[in-house]
Amino acid sequence: MNNDGWNDLMIAYYEGKQTLWINTKSTPLFQSSPQQTIAAFLPFTSVHRLALADVENTGGLSAAISTTFTSIQGETYGTVYLFKHDGNPAPAPPRNLAVSGQAGQHPFLQWGANSERDLSQYQIYKSYTNNNFTLLATVPSTQTYYEDVSETIVGGLPRWNERTAYYKVTALDNQPQESDYSNTVDIRVKFGGFEKSASPHPGNTIPEKFALLQNYPNPFNPVTTIEFWLPEENHVKLVVYSLSGQKVAELVNDVFEAGAYHVQWNGRDFQGNLLSSGIYIYQMTSGEHRLVKKMMLIK
């Protein structure tokens, strides 16, 4: 009746008996009868009615049947009325969506399972602004979890190189019809996929001059390391530009003590999008010093 691949109702007439069957592979919620099957009956004996039957167990009316039989001039007539079906409603929104994980791990999403029998899949949506959500992934209806391996969780005090990832989930049936969004969850993640980390200068000495080293590996796909040296404490800004001069990523913007440092960049822009293959320029500014080098991204 609602194109979900299951027969909701069967009516049979044999040897003067008429029998009604309701699909027994579902869990109907009958308003007036607890039985799934109405036994065979003689057409002229009485009036038989089956009230509303939620055969799909989704809250929608699946069938309403009434049988009436009369005798006219010795002849017996029977009529079966099959009333309207109000459609299979879209799935309910997934419930109790939650996101978890420790700093350095990937966000792990979990939600409550839907009860619709004709459920097909779940769809996970993500945004960095809590609006304009885009489809991130699709999982089968038997899976009520998802790990977003494209993000790394940030913990502790707020950092300049972080942003917030927002998630929602919907459910789809096999027609397909999509539910409304679940509740929204969010978590702090690393911005652009890079990480600032400090390491001692070789020989455990302070560098004698400001230096910006060639990235390694170069060419790279998709991650490369950039190292810079500071002979004294200073503010450092490390920015990546396209050959046209467009600023595509800001890797460092902080104060550092004297020492050698390195940052990793995964070839992504401010929005986390992987950039196209080509030559990029990275520039370090520290006080009056400005150092520039080129690197090549290959996909």
Contacts in CASP RR format, 6 or more apart in sequence:
PFRMAT RR
TARGET T0000
AUTHOR 0000-0000-0000
METHOD contacts of the structure
MODEL  1
MNNDGWNDLMIAYYEGKQTLWINTKSTPLFQSSPQQTIAAFLPFTSVHRL
ALADVENTGGLSAAISTTFTSIQGETYGTVYLFKHDGNPAPAPPRNLAVS
GQAGQHPFLQWGANSERDLSQYQIYKSYTNNNFTLLATVPSTQTYYEDVS
ETIVGGLPRWNERTAYYKVTALDNQPQESDYSNTVDIRVKFGGFEKSASP
HPGNTIPEKFALLQNYPNPFNPVTTIEFWLPEENHVKLVVYSLSGQKVAE
LVNDVFEAGAYHVQWNGRDFQGNLLSSGIYIYQMTSGEHRLVKKMMLIK
1 8 0 8 1.000
1 9 0 8 1.000
1 62 0 8 1.000
1 63 0 8 1.000
1 85 0 8 1.000
2 8 0 8 1.000
2 56 0 8 1.000
2 62 0 8 1.000
2 85 0 8 1.000
2 87 0 8 1.000
2 88 0 8 1.000
3 88 0 8 1.000
3 175 0 8 1.000
4 56 0 8 1.000
4 88 0 8 1.000
4 117 0 8 1.000
4 118 0 8 1.000
4 173 0 8 1.000
4 174 0 8 1.000
4 175 0 8 1.000
6 23 0 8 1.000
6 25 0 8 1.000
6 26 0 8 1.000
7 23 0 8 1.000
8 22 0 8 1.000
8 23 0 8 1.000
8 55 0 8 1.000
8 56 0 8 1.000
8 62 0 8 1.000
8 63 0 8 1.000
9 20 0 8 1.000
9 21 0 8 1.000
9 22 0 8 1.000
9 23 0 8 1.000
9 55 0 8 1.000
9 62 0 8 1.000
9 63 0 8 1.000
9 65 0 8 1.000
9 82 0 8 1.000
10 20 0 8 1.000
10 21 0 8 1.000
11 18 0 8 1.000
11 19 0 8 1.000
11 20 0 8 1.000
11 21 0 8 1.000
11 80 0 8 1.000
12 18 0 8 1.000
12 19 0 8 1.000
12 21 0 8 1.000
13 19 0 8 1.000
16 42 0 8 1.000
16 43 0 8 1.000
17 40 0 8 1.000
17 41 0 8 1.000
17 42 0 8 1.000
17 43 0 8 1.000
18 40 0 8 1.000
18 41 0 8 1.000
18 43 0 8 1.000
18 67 0 8 1.000
18 78 0 8 1.000
18 80 0 8 1.000
19 38 0 8 1.000
19 39 0 8 1.000
19 40 0 8 1.000
19 41 0 8 1.000
20 37 0 8 1.000
20 38 0 8 1.000
20 48 0 8 1.000
20 50 0 8 1.000
20 65 0 8 1.000
20 67 0 8 1.000
21 37 0 8 1.000
21 38 0 8 1.000
22 28 0 8 1.000
22 36 0 8 1.000
22 37 0 8 1.000
22 38 0 8 1.000
22 50 0 8 1.000
22 53 0 8 1.000
22 55 0 8 1.000
22 63 0 8 1.000
23 36 0 8 1.000
23 55 0 8 1.000
24 36 0 8 1.000
24 37 0 8 1.000
26 55 0 8 1.000
26 56 0 8 1.000
26 57 0 8 1.000
26 117 0 8 1.000
27 57 0 8 1.000
28 36 0 8 1.000
28 53 0 8 1.000
28 54 0 8 1.000
28 55 0 8 1.000
28 57 0 8 1.000
28 62 0 8 1.000
29 53 0 8 1.000
29 54 0 8 1.000
29 57 0 8 1.000
29 59 0 8 1.000
30 50 0 8 1.000
30 51 0 8 1.000
30 52 0 8 1.000
30 53 0 8 1.000
31 51 0 8 1.000
31 52 0 8 1.000
31 53 0 8 1.000
32 49 0 8 1.000
32 50 0 8 1.000
32 51 0 8 1.000
33 50 0 8 1.000
33 51 0 8 1.000
38 48 0 8 1.000
38 50 0 8 1.000
41 48 0 8 1.000
43 67 0 8 1.000
43 69 0 8 1.000
43 76 0 8 1.000
43 78 0 8 1.000
44 69 0 8 1.000
44 71 0 8 1.000
44 76 0 8 1.000
47 66 0 8 1.000
47 67 0 8 1.000
47 68 0 8 1.000
47 69 0 8 1.000
48 66 0 8 1.000
48 67 0 8 1.000
49 65 0 8 1.000
49 66 0 8 1.000
49 67 0 8 1.000
50 63 0 8 1.000
50 64 0 8 1.000
50 65 0 8 1.000
50 66 0 8 1.000
51 64 0 8 1.000
52 61 0 8 1.000
52 63 0 8 1.000
52 64 0 8 1.000
53 61 0 8 1.000
53 62 0 8 1.000
53 63 0 8 1.000
53 64 0 8 1.000
54 60 0 8 1.000
54 61 0 8 1.000
54 62 0 8 1.000
55 62 0 8 1.000
55 63 0 8 1.000
56 62 0 8 1.000
56 88 0 8 1.000
56 116 0 8 1.000
56 117 0 8 1.000
56 118 0 8 1.000
57 115 0 8 1.000
57 116 0 8 1.000
57 117 0 8 1.000
58 88 0 8 1.000
58 89 0 8 1.000
58 91 0 8 1.000
58 116 0 8 1.000
58 117 0 8 1.000
58 118 0 8 1.000
59 89 0 8 1.000
60 86 0 8 1.000
60 87 0 8 1.000
60 88 0 8 1.000
60 89 0 8 1.000
61 84 0 8 1.000
61 85 0 8 1.000
61 86 0 8 1.000
61 87 0 8 1.000
62 85 0 8 1.000
63 82 0 8 1.000
63 83 0 8 1.000
63 85 0 8 1.000
64 82 0 8 1.000
64 83 0 8 1.000
64 84 0 8 1.000
65 80 0 8 1.000
65 81 0 8 1.000
65 82 0 8 1.000
65 83 0 8 1.000
66 80 0 8 1.000
66 81 0 8 1.000
66 83 0 8 1.000
67 78 0 8 1.000
67 79 0 8 1.000
67 80 0 8 1.000
67 81 0 8 1.000
68 78 0 8 1.000
68 79 0 8 1.000
68 81 0 8 1.000
69 76 0 8 1.000
69 77 0 8 1.000
69 78 0 8 1.000
69 79 0 8 1.000
70 76 0 8 1.000
70 77 0 8 1.000
70 78 0 8 1.000
71 77 0 8 1.000
88 118 0 8 1.000
88 173 0 8 1.000
88 175 0 8 1.000
88 177 0 8 1.000
89 177 0 8 1.000
90 173 0 8 1.000
90 177 0 8 1.000
90 178 0 8 1.000
90 179 0 8 1.000
90 180 0 8 1.000
91 114 0 8 1.000
91 116 0 8 1.000
91 119 0 8 1.000
91 171 0 8 1.000
91 172 0 8 1.000
91 173 0 8 1.000
91 177 0 8 1.000
91 178 0 8 1.000
91 179 0 8 1.000
92 114 0 8 1.000
92 115 0 8 1.000
92 116 0 8 1.000
92 171 0 8 1.000
92 179 0 8 1.000
93 170 0 8 1.000
93 171 0 8 1.000
93 179 0 8 1.000
93 180 0 8 1.000
93 181 0 8 1.000
93 182 0 8 1.000
94 111 0 8 1.000
94 112 0 8 1.000
94 114 0 8 1.000
94 122 0 8 1.000
94 144 0 8 1.000
94 169 0 8 1.000
94 170 0 8 1.000
94 171 0 8 1.000
94 179 0 8 1.000
94 182 0 8 1.000
95 111 0 8 1.000
95 112 0 8 1.000
95 182 0 8 1.000
95 183 0 8 1.000
96 111 0 8 1.000
96 112 0 8 1.000
96 183 0 8 1.000
97 109 0 8 1.000
97 110 0 8 1.000
97 111 0 8 1.000
97 112 0 8 1.000
97 167 0 8 1.000
97 168 0 8 1.000
97 169 0 8 1.000
97 182 0 8 1.000
97 183 0 8 1.000
97 184 0 8 1.000
97 185 0 8 1.000
98 109 0 8 1.000
98 110 0 8 1.000
98 111 0 8 1.000
98 185 0 8 1.000
99 107 0 8 1.000
99 108 0 8 1.000
99 109 0 8 1.000
99 167 0 8 1.000
99 185 0 8 1.000
99 186 0 8 1.000
99 187 0 8 1.000
100 107 0 8 1.000
100 108 0 8 1.000
100 110 0 8 1.000
101 107 0 8 1.000
101 108 0 8 1.000
101 153 0 8 1.000
101 187 0 8 1.000
102 153 0 8 1.000
102 155 0 8 1.000
103 153 0 8 1.000
103 154 0 8 1.000
103 155 0 8 1.000
103 156 0 8 1.000
104 152 0 8 1.000
104 153 0 8 1.000
104 154 0 8 1.000
105 152 0 8 1.000
105 153 0 8 1.000
106 147 0 8 1.000
106 148 0 8 1.000
106 149 0 8 1.000
106 150 0 8 1.000
106 151 0 8 1.000
106 152 0 8 1.000
106 153 0 8 1.000
107 147 0 8 1.000
107 148 0 8 1.000
107 151 0 8 1.000
107 153 0 8 1.000
107 165 0 8 1.000
107 167 0 8 1.000
107 187 0 8 1.000
107 189 0 8 1.000
108 145 0 8 1.000
108 146 0 8 1.000
108 147 0 8 1.000
108 148 0 8 1.000
109 124 0 8 1.000
109 145 0 8 1.000
109 146 0 8 1.000
109 147 0 8 1.000
109 148 0 8 1.000
109 167 0 8 1.000
109 169 0 8 1.000
109 185 0 8 1.000
110 144 0 8 1.000
110 145 0 8 1.000
111 122 0 8 1.000
111 144 0 8 1.000
111 145 0 8 1.000
111 169 0 8 1.000
111 182 0 8 1.000
112 144 0 8 1.000
113 144 0 8 1.000
114 141 0 8 1.000
114 171 0 8 1.000
114 179 0 8 1.000
116 171 0 8 1.000
116 173 0 8 1.000
118 173 0 8 1.000
118 174 0 8 1.000
118 175 0 8 1.000
119 141 0 8 1.000
119 171 0 8 1.000
119 172 0 8 1.000
119 173 0 8 1.000
119 174 0 8 1.000
120 141 0 8 1.000
120 172 0 8 1.000
120 173 0 8 1.000
120 174 0 8 1.000
120 176 0 8 1.000
121 138 0 8 1.000
121 139 0 8 1.000
121 140 0 8 1.000
121 141 0 8 1.000
121 171 0 8 1.000
121 172 0 8 1.000
122 138 0 8 1.000
122 139 0 8 1.000
122 140 0 8 1.000
122 141 0 8 1.000
122 143 0 8 1.000
122 144 0 8 1.000
122 169 0 8 1.000
122 170 0 8 1.000
122 171 0 8 1.000
122 172 0 8 1.000
123 135 0 8 1.000
123 137 0 8 1.000
123 138 0 8 1.000
123 169 0 8 1.000
123 170 0 8 1.000
123 171 0 8 1.000
123 172 0 8 1.000
123 178 0 8 1.000
124 135 0 8 1.000
124 136 0 8 1.000
124 137 0 8 1.000
124 138 0 8 1.000
124 139 0 8 1.000
124 146 0 8 1.000
124 148 0 8 1.000
124 167 0 8 1.000
124 168 0 8 1.000
124 169 0 8 1.000
125 133 0 8 1.000
125 134 0 8 1.000
125 135 0 8 1.000
125 136 0 8 1.000
125 167 0 8 1.000
125 168 0 8 1.000
125 169 0 8 1.000
125 170 0 8 1.000
125 181 0 8 1.000
126 133 0 8 1.000
126 134 0 8 1.000
126 136 0 8 1.000
126 148 0 8 1.000
126 165 0 8 1.000
126 166 0 8 1.000
126 167 0 8 1.000
127 133 0 8 1.000
127 134 0 8 1.000
127 165 0 8 1.000
127 166 0 8 1.000
128 163 0 8 1.000
128 164 0 8 1.000
128 165 0 8 1.000
128 166 0 8 1.000
128 271 0 8 1.000
129 166 0 8 1.000
130 164 0 8 1.000
130 166 0 8 1.000
130 184 0 8 1.000
130 186 0 8 1.000
133 166 0 8 1.000
133 168 0 8 1.000
133 181 0 8 1.000
136 148 0 8 1.000
136 167 0 8 1.000
137 146 0 8 1.000
137 148 0 8 1.000
139 145 0 8 1.000
139 146 0 8 1.000
141 171 0 8 1.000
148 165 0 8 1.000
148 167 0 8 1.000
151 165 0 8 1.000
151 187 0 8 1.000
151 189 0 8 1.000
151 190 0 8 1.000
152 189 0 8 1.000
152 190 0 8 1.000
152 193 0 8 1.000
153 187 0 8 1.000
153 188 0 8 1.000
153 189 0 8 1.000
153 190 0 8 1.000
154 162 0 8 1.000
154 188 0 8 1.000
154 189 0 8 1.000
154 190 0 8 1.000
155 188 0 8 1.000
158 188 0 8 1.000
160 253 0 8 1.000
160 254 0 8 1.000
161 190 0 8 1.000
161 191 0 8 1.000
161 192 0 8 1.000
161 194 0 8 1.000
161 195 0 8 1.000
161 196 0 8 1.000
162 188 0 8 1.000
162 189 0 8 1.000
162 190 0 8 1.000
162 191 0 8 1.000
163 188 0 8 1.000
163 189 0 8 1.000
163 191 0 8 1.000
163 192 0 8 1.000
164 186 0 8 1.000
164 187 0 8 1.000
164 188 0 8 1.000
164 189 0 8 1.000
165 186 0 8 1.000
165 187 0 8 1.000
165 188 0 8 1.000
165 189 0 8 1.000
166 184 0 8 1.000
166 185 0 8 1.000
166 186 0 8 1.000
167 184 0 8 1.000
167 185 0 8 1.000
167 186 0 8 1.000
168 181 0 8 1.000
168 182 0 8 1.000
168 183 0 8 1.000
168 184 0 8 1.000
169 181 0 8 1.000
169 182 0 8 1.000
170 178 0 8 1.000
170 179 0 8 1.000
170 180 0 8 1.000
170 181 0 8 1.000
170 182 0 8 1.000
171 178 0 8 1.000
171 179 0 8 1.000
172 178 0 8 1.000
172 179 0 8 1.000
191 270 0 8 1.000
192 249 0 8 1.000
192 266 0 8 1.000
192 268 0 8 1.000
192 269 0 8 1.000
192 270 0 8 1.000
192 272 0 8 1.000
193 266 0 8 1.000
193 268 0 8 1.000
193 272 0 8 1.000
194 249 0 8 1.000
194 251 0 8 1.000
194 263 0 8 1.000
194 264 0 8 1.000
194 265 0 8 1.000
194 266 0 8 1.000
195 263 0 8 1.000
195 264 0 8 1.000
196 251 0 8 1.000
196 252 0 8 1.000
196 254 0 8 1.000
196 261 0 8 1.000
196 263 0 8 1.000
197 261 0 8 1.000
197 262 0 8 1.000
197 263 0 8 1.000
197 264 0 8 1.000
198 256 0 8 1.000
198 259 0 8 1.000
198 260 0 8 1.000
198 261 0 8 1.000
199 260 0 8 1.000
199 261 0 8 1.000
199 262 0 8 1.000
200 259 0 8 1.000
200 260 0 8 1.000
201 207 0 8 1.000
201 229 0 8 1.000
201 259 0 8 1.000
201 260 0 8 1.000
202 260 0 8 1.000
206 231 0 8 1.000
206 258 0 8 1.000
206 259 0 8 1.000
207 229 0 8 1.000
207 230 0 8 1.000
207 231 0 8 1.000
207 258 0 8 1.000
207 259 0 8 1.000
207 260 0 8 1.000
208 231 0 8 1.000
209 229 0 8 1.000
209 231 0 8 1.000
210 228 0 8 1.000
210 229 0 8 1.000
210 230 0 8 1.000
210 231 0 8 1.000
210 286 0 8 1.000
210 289 0 8 1.000
210 291 0 8 1.000
211 228 0 8 1.000
211 229 0 8 1.000
211 291 0 8 1.000
212 226 0 8 1.000
212 227 0 8 1.000
212 228 0 8 1.000
212 229 0 8 1.000
212 282 0 8 1.000
212 284 0 8 1.000
212 291 0 8 1.000
212 292 0 8 1.000
212 293 0 8 1.000
213 226 0 8 1.000
213 227 0 8 1.000
213 228 0 8 1.000
213 229 0 8 1.000
213 293 0 8 1.000
214 293 0 8 1.000
214 295 0 8 1.000
215 224 0 8 1.000
215 225 0 8 1.000
215 226 0 8 1.000
215 282 0 8 1.000
215 293 0 8 1.000
215 295 0 8 1.000
216 224 0 8 1.000
216 225 0 8 1.000
217 224 0 8 1.000
218 224 0 8 1.000
218 295 0 8 1.000
218 296 0 8 1.000
219 295 0 8 1.000
219 296 0 8 1.000
219 297 0 8 1.000
219 298 0 8 1.000
220 295 0 8 1.000
220 296 0 8 1.000
220 297 0 8 1.000
220 298 0 8 1.000
221 297 0 8 1.000
221 298 0 8 1.000
221 299 0 8 1.000
222 266 0 8 1.000
222 267 0 8 1.000
222 274 0 8 1.000
222 297 0 8 1.000
222 299 0 8 1.000
223 264 0 8 1.000
223 265 0 8 1.000
223 266 0 8 1.000
223 267 0 8 1.000
224 264 0 8 1.000
224 265 0 8 1.000
224 267 0 8 1.000
224 295 0 8 1.000
225 262 0 8 1.000
225 263 0 8 1.000
225 264 0 8 1.000
225 265 0 8 1.000
226 238 0 8 1.000
226 251 0 8 1.000
226 262 0 8 1.000
226 263 0 8 1.000
226 264 0 8 1.000
226 265 0 8 1.000
226 282 0 8 1.000
226 295 0 8 1.000
227 260 0 8 1.000
227 261 0 8 1.000
227 262 0 8 1.000
228 236 0 8 1.000
228 238 0 8 1.000
228 260 0 8 1.000
228 261 0 8 1.000
228 262 0 8 1.000
228 284 0 8 1.000
228 286 0 8 1.000
228 291 0 8 1.000
229 259 0 8 1.000
229 260 0 8 1.000
229 261 0 8 1.000
230 236 0 8 1.000
230 256 0 8 1.000
230 257 0 8 1.000
230 258 0 8 1.000
230 259 0 8 1.000
230 260 0 8 1.000
230 261 0 8 1.000
230 286 0 8 1.000
231 258 0 8 1.000
231 259 0 8 1.000
232 258 0 8 1.000
233 255 0 8 1.000
233 256 0 8 1.000
233 257 0 8 1.000
233 258 0 8 1.000
234 255 0 8 1.000
234 256 0 8 1.000
234 286 0 8 1.000
234 287 0 8 1.000
235 254 0 8 1.000
235 255 0 8 1.000
235 256 0 8 1.000
235 286 0 8 1.000
235 287 0 8 1.000
236 252 0 8 1.000
236 253 0 8 1.000
236 254 0 8 1.000
236 255 0 8 1.000
236 256 0 8 1.000
236 261 0 8 1.000
236 284 0 8 1.000
236 285 0 8 1.000
236 286 0 8 1.000
237 250 0 8 1.000
237 252 0 8 1.000
237 253 0 8 1.000
237 284 0 8 1.000
237 285 0 8 1.000
237 286 0 8 1.000
238 250 0 8 1.000
238 251 0 8 1.000
238 252 0 8 1.000
238 253 0 8 1.000
238 263 0 8 1.000
238 282 0 8 1.000
238 283 0 8 1.000
238 284 0 8 1.000
239 247 0 8 1.000
239 249 0 8 1.000
239 250 0 8 1.000
239 251 0 8 1.000
239 282 0 8 1.000
239 283 0 8 1.000
239 285 0 8 1.000
240 247 0 8 1.000
240 248 0 8 1.000
240 249 0 8 1.000
240 250 0 8 1.000
240 251 0 8 1.000
240 265 0 8 1.000
240 280 0 8 1.000
240 281 0 8 1.000
240 282 0 8 1.000
240 283 0 8 1.000
241 247 0 8 1.000
241 248 0 8 1.000
241 280 0 8 1.000
241 281 0 8 1.000
241 282 0 8 1.000
241 283 0 8 1.000
242 248 0 8 1.000
242 275 0 8 1.000
242 280 0 8 1.000
242 281 0 8 1.000
243 278 0 8 1.000
243 279 0 8 1.000
243 280 0 8 1.000
243 281 0 8 1.000
245 281 0 8 1.000
248 269 0 8 1.000
248 270 0 8 1.000
248 275 0 8 1.000
248 280 0 8 1.000
249 265 0 8 1.000
249 267 0 8 1.000
249 268 0 8 1.000
249 269 0 8 1.000
249 270 0 8 1.000
250 270 0 8 1.000
251 263 0 8 1.000
251 265 0 8 1.000
251 282 0 8 1.000
252 263 0 8 1.000
252 284 0 8 1.000
266 274 0 8 1.000
267 274 0 8 1.000
267 275 0 8 1.000
267 297 0 8 1.000
268 274 0 8 1.000
268 275 0 8 1.000
269 275 0 8 1.000
274 299 0 8 1.000
275 297 0 8 1.000
276 297 0 8 1.000
276 299 0 8 1.000
277 297 0 8 1.000
277 298 0 8 1.000
277 299 0 8 1.000
278 296 0 8 1.000
278 297 0 8 1.000
278 298 0 8 1.000
279 294 0 8 1.000
279 295 0 8 1.000
279 296 0 8 1.000
279 297 0 8 1.000
280 294 0 8 1.000
280 295 0 8 1.000
280 296 0 8 1.000
280 297 0 8 1.000
281 292 0 8 1.000
281 293 0 8 1.000
281 294 0 8 1.000
281 295 0 8 1.000
282 292 0 8 1.000
282 293 0 8 1.000
282 294 0 8 1.000
282 295 0 8 1.000
283 290 0 8 1.000
283 291 0 8 1.000
283 292 0 8 1.000
284 290 0 8 1.000
284 291 0 8 1.000
284 292 0 8 1.000
285 291 0 8 1.000
END
